């Protein structure tokens, strides 16, 4: 660490809606991105709200400058307004970059290897034009 700054970490969040659903497709994507298994948080529960144990644990781990990878927006949740609110919380308050794999982050990522989605057009849609 230079100047006392913490190094950026990469995390993944995987969610399926029920215990009988398989999260392997999402896990394969996270592994291909090189995200360490211990940094992948998985919930097997509905996306009706954000009161999910592993998601809450992930929120406590995320720090400014970290990158959170999700397969698609609907893996965050089902309710549009709650997703918007959570997106704002992650990108504005926690200052975390969110990379949505389904948005094709590989085509848009920065030269240092990640896609700072808080600056992309999708963020404008999610957060509202300012």
N, C-alpha and C positions, 0 to 999 in steps of 0.2 A: 504494500500500500504506500502510495506517495502522498505526502501532505495530509495523512490521516484519513483519506477518503476510502470508504469501503468499496470493494470490487462488486460490480454488477453481477447478479446471479440470474439464472434462467430457471423458470418454474413452468410446470404444465398442470393444467386442470382438466380432468376427465370426468364426465358425468353420463350415466345412463339412468333411465327413469325407474327401473325396477331391478330387483335381485336376479331375475331370470334373464335379463339382457346381458349381452357380452360387450365389454369395453375394449376388446382386443384391437379393433380397427383404429381406435383413437390412440391406444398405447403404442402401436406400430409407428404411427406418425411422430409421437413424442420421442421414441427411441431413434428414429431416423434423424431427428433434429439434434440428437446428442444430449438430450436432457437426462441428467442423472436420475435413476429410479427413485432415490430418496427425495427428489424435488418434484415428483409427480404426485399430485393429490387427487384421489378418486372418491367419488360419491356414487352410490347406487340408490338414488332416491329422486323423487319428482322435482322438477324445476319450478314448482308453483311459488316458491319463495327462496330466500337466501339463507334460511336457517338450516344449513347442512353442515354436519360436523367437520368434514375435511375441508370444505370451502372456508369455514370460519377459521380453522387452523392455518390454512394458506394465507388468509388475510393478515393474520398476526405475524407471519414470516416475511411478507413482502415489504421491501424497503425502497426508498427513492432510487430510481435508476434501474431497478430490476425489470426483467422482461417476463411477462406471463403469456404463455401460449395456450390457446384454446382451439379446438377443432373447428367450431362454428359458433356464431352468436347464440344459438339456441341451447348450447351446452351450458351457458351461463344461467339461463332461465327461460321461462315461458311468457312472462308478463312484460310487454313492451316498456311500460313506464318504469317498472322496477329494473329492467336491464339498462335503460338510460341512466337511471339514478346510480346504479352500481358502476357503470362505465365512467361516469363523472367522478365518483369516489375514487376509483382506481387511478384514473389518469390525471385528475386535478389535485385531489387531496393527498393521495399516496405517491403521486408522480411516478407511476409505474407505466411502462410501455406495454401495450397489449397487442399481441400478434395473433390474428385470426387466420388460421391455416387455410380455411375455405376461401379467403379473400385473395389467395395467391401471394402470400408474403414473400415467397422465393423470388418472384419477378420484381418486387418492389423494395427488397431489403437494402439497407445501407451497406456500403463497402465493408464495414466492420462486422457484418454478419447478422444483424437483426433489423427488423422492420418496426420503427416507432409509430405505431398506429394512431397515437393521439394526434398526429399531424396529418393524417390521411383524410380523404374525402368521406370515408365511412364514419370517421369520428365526427365530422361535421353533421352528418345525418343523425347520428346517435345523440350528440350533445346539443344539437340545434345551432343554427347559424348565429354567429356573434358579430 
